Amino acid sequence: MFVLCSDTIAFYTFRSKGIDVNEPVVENGLWVIKLTDPDGYNLLFESETNVSEETRYSDWTATGKLPDGKHP
């Protein structure tokens, strides 16, 4: 299931709660993150961004530049 939301990167913090969360990556002008819920269902969350295509969250935060004003 795909869900368009305002802040996909906020879901990345769920990994500290033991939820299987992939690192966010920019695809088609959207941050995309995949969560696997406890029942094994994949949930994909997306939010608009002006960050360059194929940028991984770890690379983006390493630059110290947050062009779309989202979480570092």
PDB file of N, CA, C and O in Angstrom:
ATOM      1  N   MET A   1       0.842  -1.164   0.000  1.00  0.00           N
ATOM      2  CA  MET A   1       0.000   0.000   0.000  1.00  0.00           C
ATOM      3  C   MET A   1       0.899   1.243   0.000  1.00  0.00           C
ATOM      4  O   MET A   1       1.891   1.303   0.727  1.00  0.00           O
ATOM      5  N   PHE A   2       0.541   2.220  -0.816  1.00  0.00           N
ATOM      6  CA  PHE A   2       1.253   3.488  -0.865  1.00  0.00           C
ATOM      7  C   PHE A   2       0.429   4.555  -0.157  1.00  0.00           C
ATOM      8  O   PHE A   2      -0.789   4.620  -0.321  1.00  0.00           O
ATOM      9  N   VAL A   3       1.108   5.396   0.638  1.00  0.00           N
ATOM     10  CA  VAL A   3       0.437   6.473   1.353  1.00  0.00           C
ATOM     11  C   VAL A   3       1.225   7.757   1.114  1.00  0.00           C
ATOM     12  O   VAL A   3       2.421   7.809   1.401  1.00  0.00           O
ATOM     13  N   LEU A   4       0.570   8.789   0.593  1.00  0.00           N
ATOM     14  CA  LEU A   4       1.190  10.092   0.422  1.00  0.00           C
ATOM     15  C   LEU A   4       0.979  10.869   1.711  1.00  0.00           C
ATOM     16  O   LEU A   4      -0.149  10.995   2.186  1.00  0.00           O
ATOM     17  N   CYS A   5       2.064  11.390   2.279  1.00  0.00           N
ATOM     18  CA  CYS A   5       1.965  12.105   3.550  1.00  0.00           C
ATOM     19  C   CYS A   5       2.843  13.352   3.502  1.00  0.00           C
ATOM     20  O   CYS A   5       3.518  13.594   2.501  1.00  0.00           O
ATOM     21  N   SER A   6       2.840  14.131   4.555  1.00  0.00           N
ATOM     22  CA  SER A   6       3.591  15.387   4.554  1.00  0.00           C
ATOM     23  C   SER A   6       5.035  15.233   5.018  1.00  0.00           C
ATOM     24  O   SER A   6       5.864  16.087   4.703  1.00  0.00           O
ATOM     25  N   ASP A   7       5.365  14.172   5.757  1.00  0.00           N
ATOM     26  CA  ASP A   7       6.720  14.030   6.290  1.00  0.00           C
ATOM     27  C   ASP A   7       7.123  12.561   6.411  1.00  0.00           C
ATOM     28  O   ASP A   7       7.094  11.981   7.496  1.00  0.00           O
ATOM     29  N   THR A   8       7.494  11.980   5.289  1.00  0.00           N
ATOM     30  CA  THR A   8       7.899  10.577   5.251  1.00  0.00           C
ATOM     31  C   THR A   8       9.066  10.287   6.176  1.00  0.00           C
ATOM     32  O   THR A   8       9.118   9.227   6.800  1.00  0.00           O
ATOM     33  N   ILE A   9       9.994  11.210   6.268  1.00  0.00           N
ATOM     34  CA  ILE A   9      11.210  10.978   7.044  1.00  0.00           C
ATOM     35  C   ILE A   9      10.900  10.747   8.524  1.00  0.00           C
ATOM     36  O   ILE A   9      11.663  10.075   9.217  1.00  0.00           O
ATOM     37  N   ALA A  10       9.811  11.287   9.000  1.00  0.00           N
ATOM     38  CA  ALA A  10       9.435  11.059  10.410  1.00  0.00           C
ATOM     39  C   ALA A  10       9.238   9.574  10.701  1.00  0.00           C
ATOM     40  O   ALA A  10       9.471   9.130  11.825  1.00  0.00           O
ATOM     41  N   PHE A  11       8.815   8.809   9.709  1.00  0.00           N
ATOM     42  CA  PHE A  11       8.625   7.368   9.903  1.00  0.00           C
ATOM     43  C   PHE A  11       9.946   6.634  10.122  1.00  0.00           C
ATOM     44  O   PHE A  11       9.958   5.530  10.667  1.00  0.00           O
ATOM     45  N   TYR A  12      11.053   7.237   9.702  1.00  0.00           N
ATOM     46  CA  TYR A  12      12.357   6.597   9.856  1.00  0.00           C
ATOM     47  C   TYR A  12      12.710   6.409  11.332  1.00  0.00           C
ATOM     48  O   TYR A  12      13.488   5.517  11.672  1.00  0.00           O
ATOM     49  N   THR A  13      12.156   7.226  12.194  1.00  0.00           N
ATOM     50  CA  THR A  13      12.422   7.099  13.633  1.00  0.00           C
ATOM     51  C   THR A  13      11.813   5.828  14.213  1.00  0.00           C
ATOM     52  O   THR A  13      12.185   5.418  15.312  1.00  0.00           O
ATOM     53  N   PHE A  14      10.887   5.199  13.495  1.00  0.00           N
ATOM     54  CA  PHE A  14      10.266   3.970  13.989  1.00  0.00           C
ATOM     55  C   PHE A  14      11.260   2.833  14.125  1.00  0.00           C
ATOM     56  O   PHE A  14      11.007   1.878  14.859  1.00  0.00           O
ATOM     57  N   ARG A  15      12.395   2.917  13.426  1.00  0.00           N
ATOM     58  CA  ARG A  15      13.377   1.826  13.505  1.00  0.00           C
ATOM     59  C   ARG A  15      13.873   1.655  14.935  1.00  0.00           C
ATOM     60  O   ARG A  15      14.259   0.554  15.328  1.00  0.00           O
ATOM     61  N   SER A  16      13.868   2.734  15.720  1.00  0.00           N
ATOM     62  CA  SER A  16      14.301   2.640  17.119  1.00  0.00           C
ATOM     63  C   SER A  16      13.270   1.898  17.977  1.00  0.00           C
ATOM     64  O   SER A  16      13.554   1.542  19.120  1.00  0.00           O
ATOM     65  N   LYS A  17      12.090   1.670  17.432  1.00  0.00           N
ATOM     66  CA  LYS A  17      11.038   0.955  18.151  1.00  0.00           C
ATOM     67  C   LYS A  17      10.950  -0.508  17.721  1.00  0.00           C
ATOM     68  O   LYS A  17      10.006  -1.213  18.080  1.00  0.00           O
ATOM     69  N   GLY A  18      11.949  -0.963  16.941  1.00  0.00           N
ATOM     70  CA  GLY A  18      11.993  -2.348  16.523  1.00  0.00           C
ATOM     71  C   GLY A  18      11.182  -2.673  15.279  1.00  0.00           C
ATOM     72  O   GLY A  18      10.971  -3.843  14.961  1.00  0.00           O
ATOM     73  N   ILE A  19      10.727  -1.643  14.577  1.00  0.00           N
ATOM     74  CA  ILE A  19       9.959  -1.859  13.347  1.00  0.00           C
ATOM     75  C   ILE A  19      10.925  -1.849  12.170  1.00  0.00           C
ATOM     76  O   ILE A  19      11.816  -1.003  12.092  1.00  0.00           O
ATOM     77  N   ASP A  20      10.743  -2.794  11.258  1.00  0.00           N
ATOM     78  CA  ASP A  20      11.598  -2.907  10.080  1.00  0.00           C
ATOM     79  C   ASP A  20      11.315  -1.746   9.131  1.00  0.00           C
ATOM     80  O   ASP A  20      10.259  -1.696   8.501  1.00  0.00           O
ATOM     81  N   VAL A  21      12.268  -0.806   9.029  1.00  0.00           N
ATOM     82  CA  VAL A  21      12.109   0.398   8.213  1.00  0.00           C
ATOM     83  C   VAL A  21      13.320   0.544   7.302  1.00  0.00           C
ATOM     84  O   VAL A  21      14.458   0.535   7.771  1.00  0.00           O
ATOM     85  N   ASN A  22      13.078   0.677   6.005  1.00  0.00           N
ATOM     86  CA  ASN A  22      14.176   0.924   5.066  1.00  0.00           C
ATOM     87  C   ASN A  22      14.608   2.381   5.113  1.00  0.00           C
ATOM     88  O   ASN A  22      13.819   3.259   5.463  1.00  0.00           O
ATOM     89  N   GLU A  23      15.857   2.636   4.763  1.00  0.00           N
ATOM     90  CA  GLU A  23      16.359   4.013   4.705  1.00  0.00           C
ATOM     91  C   GLU A  23      15.598   4.776   3.624  1.00  0.00           C
ATOM     92  O   GLU A  23      15.405   4.257   2.525  1.00  0.00           O
ATOM     93  N   PRO A  24      15.160   6.010   3.924  1.00  0.00           N
ATOM     94  CA  PRO A  24      14.465   6.811   2.919  1.00  0.00           C
ATOM     95  C   PRO A  24      15.370   7.103   1.722  1.00  0.00           C
ATOM     96  O   PRO A  24      16.578   7.289   1.869  1.00  0.00           O
ATOM     97  N   VAL A  25      14.760   7.139   0.536  1.00  0.00           N
ATOM     98  CA  VAL A  25      15.458   7.454  -0.699  1.00  0.00           C
ATOM     99  C   VAL A  25      14.512   8.286  -1.561  1.00  0.00           C
ATOM    100  O   VAL A  25      13.294   8.119  -1.498  1.00  0.00           O
ATOM    101  N   VAL A  26      15.083   9.186  -2.370  1.00  0.00           N
ATOM    102  CA  VAL A  26      14.259  10.030  -3.242  1.00  0.00           C
ATOM    103  C   VAL A  26      14.032   9.324  -4.574  1.00  0.00           C
ATOM    104  O   VAL A  26      14.979   8.937  -5.259  1.00  0.00           O
ATOM    105  N   GLU A  27      12.769   9.166  -4.924  1.00  0.00           N
ATOM    106  CA  GLU A  27      12.364   8.562  -6.197  1.00  0.00           C
ATOM    107  C   GLU A  27      11.224   9.385  -6.780  1.00  0.00           C
ATOM    108  O   GLU A  27      10.216   9.615  -6.111  1.00  0.00           O
ATOM    109  N   ASN A  28      11.377   9.826  -8.018  1.00  0.00           N
ATOM    110  CA  ASN A  28      10.329  10.594  -8.717  1.00  0.00           C
ATOM    111  C   ASN A  28       9.899  11.837  -7.948  1.00  0.00           C
ATOM    112  O   ASN A  28       8.714  12.166  -7.903  1.00  0.00           O
ATOM    113  N   GLY A  29      10.868  12.530  -7.340  1.00  0.00           N
ATOM    114  CA  GLY A  29      10.563  13.767  -6.612  1.00  0.00           C
ATOM    115  C   GLY A  29       9.896  13.552  -5.273  1.00  0.00           C
ATOM    116  O   GLY A  29       9.311  14.477  -4.711  1.00  0.00           O
ATOM    117  N   LEU A  30       9.980  12.332  -4.755  1.00  0.00           N
ATOM    118  CA  LEU A  30       9.354  11.998  -3.480  1.00  0.00           C
ATOM    119  C   LEU A  30      10.335  11.247  -2.583  1.00  0.00           C
ATOM    120  O   LEU A  30      11.075  10.380  -3.048  1.00  0.00           O
ATOM    121  N   TRP A  31      10.333  11.590  -1.283  1.00  0.00           N
ATOM    122  CA  TRP A  31      11.002  10.719  -0.323  1.00  0.00           C
ATOM    123  C   TRP A  31      10.144   9.475  -0.221  1.00  0.00           C
ATOM    124  O   TRP A  31       8.923   9.573  -0.098  1.00  0.00           O
ATOM    125  N   VAL A  32      10.764   8.307  -0.269  1.00  0.00           N
ATOM    126  CA  VAL A  32      10.027   7.044  -0.170  1.00  0.00           C
ATOM    127  C   VAL A  32      10.650   6.219   0.944  1.00  0.00           C
ATOM    128  O   VAL A  32      11.871   6.094   1.038  1.00  0.00           O
ATOM    129  N   ILE A  33       9.791   5.660   1.785  1.00  0.00           N
ATOM    130  CA  ILE A  33      10.259   4.794   2.858  1.00  0.00           C
ATOM    131  C   ILE A  33       9.322   3.584   2.924  1.00  0.00           C
ATOM    132  O   ILE A  33       8.110   3.712   2.755  1.00  0.00           O
ATOM    133  N   LYS A  34       9.905   2.417   3.170  1.00  0.00           N
ATOM    134  CA  LYS A  34       9.102   1.195   3.272  1.00  0.00           C
ATOM    135  C   LYS A  34       9.163   0.668   4.695  1.00  0.00           C
ATOM    136  O   LYS A  34      10.240   0.463   5.254  1.00  0.00           O
ATOM    137  N   LEU A  35       7.994   0.455   5.263  1.00  0.00           N
ATOM    138  CA  LEU A  35       7.858  -0.159   6.581  1.00  0.00           C
ATOM    139  C   LEU A  35       7.260  -1.546   6.388  1.00  0.00           C
ATOM    140  O   LEU A  35       6.427  -1.751   5.506  1.00  0.00           O
ATOM    141  N   THR A  36       7.678  -2.482   7.198  1.00  0.00           N
ATOM    142  CA  THR A  36       7.046  -3.786   7.222  1.00  0.00           C
ATOM    143  C   THR A  36       6.342  -3.912   8.564  1.00  0.00           C
ATOM    144  O   THR A  36       6.983  -3.885   9.615  1.00  0.00           O
ATOM    145  N   ASP A  37       5.035  -4.049   8.525  1.00  0.00           N
ATOM    146  CA  ASP A  37       4.294  -4.101   9.790  1.00  0.00           C
ATOM    147  C   ASP A  37       4.457  -5.481  10.446  1.00  0.00           C
ATOM    148  O   ASP A  37       4.984  -6.403   9.825  1.00  0.00           O
ATOM    149  N   PRO A  38       4.008  -5.621  11.689  1.00  0.00           N
ATOM    150  CA  PRO A  38       4.195  -6.892  12.411  1.00  0.00           C
ATOM    151  C   PRO A  38       3.575  -8.109  11.722  1.00  0.00           C
ATOM    152  O   PRO A  38       3.983  -9.242  11.977  1.00  0.00           O
ATOM    153  N   ASP A  39       2.594  -7.875  10.854  1.00  0.00           N
ATOM    154  CA  ASP A  39       1.976  -8.984  10.123  1.00  0.00           C
ATOM    155  C   ASP A  39       2.683  -9.283   8.808  1.00  0.00           C
ATOM    156  O   ASP A  39       2.264 -10.174   8.069  1.00  0.00           O
ATOM    157  N   GLY A  40       3.760  -8.544   8.506  1.00  0.00           N
ATOM    158  CA  GLY A  40       4.528  -8.783   7.298  1.00  0.00           C
ATOM    159  C   GLY A  40       4.086  -7.991   6.075  1.00  0.00           C
ATOM    160  O   GLY A  40       4.616  -8.196   4.983  1.00  0.00           O
ATOM    161  N   TYR A  41       3.120  -7.086   6.242  1.00  0.00           N
ATOM    162  CA  TYR A  41       2.668  -6.265   5.123  1.00  0.00           C
ATOM    163  C   TYR A  41       3.631  -5.099   4.891  1.00  0.00           C
ATOM    164  O   TYR A  41       4.111  -4.479   5.840  1.00  0.00           O
ATOM    165  N   ASN A  42       3.904  -4.813   3.619  1.00  0.00           N
ATOM    166  CA  ASN A  42       4.754  -3.681   3.265  1.00  0.00           C
ATOM    167  C   ASN A  42       3.899  -2.437   3.093  1.00  0.00           C
ATOM    168  O   ASN A  42       2.893  -2.454   2.383  1.00  0.00           O
ATOM    169  N   LEU A  43       4.306  -1.364   3.745  1.00  0.00           N
ATOM    170  CA  LEU A  43       3.639  -0.072   3.641  1.00  0.00           C
ATOM    171  C   LEU A  43       4.662   0.918   3.118  1.00  0.00           C
ATOM    172  O   LEU A  43       5.742   1.044   3.695  1.00  0.00           O
ATOM    173  N   LEU A  44       4.352   1.619   2.045  1.00  0.00           N
ATOM    174  CA  LEU A  44       5.258   2.613   1.484  1.00  0.00           C
ATOM    175  C   LEU A  44       4.674   3.995   1.705  1.00  0.00           C
ATOM    176  O   LEU A  44       3.531   4.267   1.339  1.00  0.00           O
ATOM    177  N   PHE A  45       5.470   4.864   2.309  1.00  0.00           N
ATOM    178  CA  PHE A  45       5.065   6.238   2.573  1.00  0.00           C
ATOM    179  C   PHE A  45       5.893   7.150   1.688  1.00  0.00           C
ATOM    180  O   PHE A  45       7.092   6.934   1.510  1.00  0.00           O
ATOM    181  N   GLU A  46       5.243   8.184   1.127  1.00  0.00           N
ATOM    182  CA  GLU A  46       5.913   9.100   0.213  1.00  0.00           C
ATOM    183  C   GLU A  46       5.553  10.534   0.573  1.00  0.00           C
ATOM    184  O   GLU A  46       4.433  10.820   0.998  1.00  0.00           O
ATOM    185  N   SER A  47       6.526  11.438   0.393  1.00  0.00           N
ATOM    186  CA  SER A  47       6.257  12.865   0.559  1.00  0.00           C
ATOM    187  C   SER A  47       7.116  13.645  -0.428  1.00  0.00           C
ATOM    188  O   SER A  47       8.234  13.244  -0.752  1.00  0.00           O
ATOM    189  N   GLU A  48       6.577  14.762  -0.899  1.00  0.00           N
ATOM    190  CA  GLU A  48       7.257  15.578  -1.895  1.00  0.00           C
ATOM    191  C   GLU A  48       8.548  16.167  -1.345  1.00  0.00           C
ATOM    192  O   GLU A  48       8.665  16.444  -0.152  1.00  0.00           O
ATOM    193  N   THR A  49       9.525  16.353  -2.248  1.00  0.00           N
ATOM    194  CA  THR A  49      10.802  16.946  -1.875  1.00  0.00           C
ATOM    195  C   THR A  49      11.438  17.595  -3.096  1.00  0.00           C
ATOM    196  O   THR A  49      11.077  17.296  -4.235  1.00  0.00           O
ATOM    197  N   ASN A  50      12.380  18.479  -2.843  1.00  0.00           N
ATOM    198  CA  ASN A  50      13.169  19.051  -3.942  1.00  0.00           C
ATOM    199  C   ASN A  50      14.603  18.533  -3.896  1.00  0.00           C
ATOM    200  O   ASN A  50      15.479  19.080  -4.566  1.00  0.00           O
ATOM    201  N   VAL A  51      14.848  17.499  -3.122  1.00  0.00           N
ATOM    202  CA  VAL A  51      16.158  16.861  -3.027  1.00  0.00           C
ATOM    203  C   VAL A  51      16.386  16.049  -4.307  1.00  0.00           C
ATOM    204  O   VAL A  51      15.436  15.514  -4.880  1.00  0.00           O
ATOM    205  N   SER A  52      17.631  15.958  -4.750  1.00  0.00           N
ATOM    206  CA  SER A  52      17.987  15.273  -5.995  1.00  0.00           C
ATOM    207  C   SER A  52      17.569  13.809  -5.984  1.00  0.00           C
ATOM    208  O   SER A  52      17.573  13.145  -4.948  1.00  0.00           O
ATOM    209  N   GLU A  53      17.206  13.324  -7.182  1.00  0.00           N
ATOM    210  CA  GLU A  53      16.813  11.925  -7.361  1.00  0.00           C
ATOM    211  C   GLU A  53      17.890  10.964  -6.852  1.00  0.00           C
ATOM    212  O   GLU A  53      19.086  11.242  -6.943  1.00  0.00           O
ATOM    213  N   GLU A  54      17.442   9.845  -6.322  1.00  0.00           N
ATOM    214  CA  GLU A  54      18.282   8.756  -5.833  1.00  0.00           C
ATOM    215  C   GLU A  54      19.137   9.112  -4.616  1.00  0.00           C
ATOM    216  O   GLU A  54      20.045   8.364  -4.254  1.00  0.00           O
ATOM    217  N   THR A  55      18.846  10.255  -3.984  1.00  0.00           N
ATOM    218  CA  THR A  55      19.559  10.627  -2.761  1.00  0.00           C
ATOM    219  C   THR A  55      19.074   9.744  -1.624  1.00  0.00           C
ATOM    220  O   THR A  55      17.871   9.597  -1.411  1.00  0.00           O
ATOM    221  N   ARG A  56      20.008   9.161  -0.899  1.00  0.00           N
ATOM    222  CA  ARG A  56      19.676   8.381   0.285  1.00  0.00           C
ATOM    223  C   ARG A  56      19.683   9.319   1.486  1.00  0.00           C
ATOM    224  O   ARG A  56      20.411  10.312   1.499  1.00  0.00           O
ATOM    225  N   TYR A  57      18.884   9.009   2.478  1.00  0.00           N
ATOM    226  CA  TYR A  57      18.782   9.851   3.676  1.00  0.00           C
ATOM    227  C   TYR A  57      20.137  10.079   4.320  1.00  0.00           C
ATOM    228  O   TYR A  57      20.452  11.206   4.700  1.00  0.00           O
ATOM    229  N   SER A  58      20.942   9.041   4.451  1.00  0.00           N
ATOM    230  CA  SER A  58      22.250   9.172   5.100  1.00  0.00           C
ATOM    231  C   SER A  58      23.178  10.098   4.316  1.00  0.00           C
ATOM    232  O   SER A  58      23.958  10.835   4.918  1.00  0.00           O
ATOM    233  N   ASP A  59      23.109  10.074   2.995  1.00  0.00           N
ATOM    234  CA  ASP A  59      23.926  10.975   2.177  1.00  0.00           C
ATOM    235  C   ASP A  59      23.436  12.413   2.308  1.00  0.00           C
ATOM    236  O   ASP A  59      24.235  13.347   2.377  1.00  0.00           O
ATOM    237  N   TRP A  60      22.129  12.579   2.340  1.00  0.00           N
ATOM    238  CA  TRP A  60      21.511  13.897   2.442  1.00  0.00           C
ATOM    239  C   TRP A  60      21.875  14.578   3.764  1.00  0.00           C
ATOM    240  O   TRP A  60      22.227  15.757   3.779  1.00  0.00           O
ATOM    241  N   THR A  61      21.790  13.839   4.869  1.00  0.00           N
ATOM    242  CA  THR A  61      22.096  14.428   6.172  1.00  0.00           C
ATOM    243  C   THR A  61      23.593  14.667   6.341  1.00  0.00           C
ATOM    244  O   THR A  61      23.992  15.545   7.106  1.00  0.00           O
ATOM    245  N   ALA A  62      24.428  13.901   5.640  1.00  0.00           N
ATOM    246  CA  ALA A  62      25.877  14.075   5.741  1.00  0.00           C
ATOM    247  C   ALA A  62      26.336  15.402   5.142  1.00  0.00           C
ATOM    248  O   ALA A  62      27.394  15.914   5.508  1.00  0.00           O
ATOM    249  N   THR A  63      25.545  15.963   4.223  1.00  0.00           N
ATOM    250  CA  THR A  63      25.927  17.229   3.584  1.00  0.00           C
ATOM    251  C   THR A  63      25.667  18.412   4.494  1.00  0.00           C
ATOM    252  O   THR A  63      26.258  19.476   4.308  1.00  0.00           O
ATOM    253  N   GLY A  64      24.789  18.245   5.481  1.00  0.00           N
ATOM    254  CA  GLY A  64      24.428  19.352   6.360  1.00  0.00           C
ATOM    255  C   GLY A  64      23.470  20.327   5.698  1.00  0.00           C
ATOM    256  O   GLY A  64      23.113  21.347   6.287  1.00  0.00           O
ATOM    257  N   LYS A  65      23.048  20.014   4.464  1.00  0.00           N
ATOM    258  CA  LYS A  65      22.109  20.875   3.741  1.00  0.00           C
ATOM    259  C   LYS A  65      20.728  20.226   3.760  1.00  0.00           C
ATOM    260  O   LYS A  65      20.571  19.066   3.379  1.00  0.00           O
ATOM    261  N   LEU A  66      19.765  20.961   4.193  1.00  0.00           N
ATOM    262  CA  LEU A  66      18.408  20.459   4.249  1.00  0.00           C
ATOM    263  C   LEU A  66      17.527  21.362   3.397  1.00  0.00           C
ATOM    264  O   LEU A  66      16.777  22.175   3.936  1.00  0.00           O
ATOM    265  N   PRO A  67      17.606  21.231   2.061  1.00  0.00           N
ATOM    266  CA  PRO A  67      16.927  22.173   1.181  1.00  0.00           C
ATOM    267  C   PRO A  67      15.419  22.178   1.253  1.00  0.00           C
ATOM    268  O   PRO A  67      14.800  23.178   0.891  1.00  0.00           O
ATOM    269  N   ASP A  68      14.803  21.105   1.704  1.00  0.00           N
ATOM    270  CA  ASP A  68      13.341  21.125   1.758  1.00  0.00           C
ATOM    271  C   ASP A  68      12.824  21.347   3.178  1.00  0.00           C
ATOM    272  O   ASP A  68      11.624  21.222   3.424  1.00  0.00           O
ATOM    273  N   GLY A  69      13.716  21.675   4.111  1.00  0.00           N
ATOM    274  CA  GLY A  69      13.303  22.034   5.466  1.00  0.00           C
ATOM    275  C   GLY A  69      12.843  20.878   6.332  1.00  0.00           C
ATOM    276  O   GLY A  69      12.266  21.101   7.396  1.00  0.00           O
ATOM    277  N   LYS A  70      13.083  19.659   5.906  1.00  0.00           N
ATOM    278  CA  LYS A  70      12.664  18.497   6.686  1.00  0.00           C
ATOM    279  C   LYS A  70      13.716  18.153   7.743  1.00  0.00           C
ATOM    280  O   LYS A  70      14.746  18.819   7.853  1.00  0.00           O
ATOM    281  N   HIS A  71      13.443  17.125   8.500  1.00  0.00           N
ATOM    282  CA  HIS A  71      14.320  16.699   9.586  1.00  0.00           C
ATOM    283  C   HIS A  71      15.740  16.413   9.106  1.00  0.00           C
ATOM    284  O   HIS A  71      15.917  15.851   8.025  1.00  0.00           O
ATOM    285  N   PRO A  72      16.748  16.785   9.880  1.00  0.00           N
ATOM    286  CA  PRO A  72      18.132  16.414   9.523  1.00  0.00           C
ATOM    287  C   PRO A  72      18.381  14.953   9.787  1.00  0.00           C
ATOM    288  O   PRO A  72      19.484  14.461   9.549  1.00  0.00           O
TER     289      PRO A  72
END
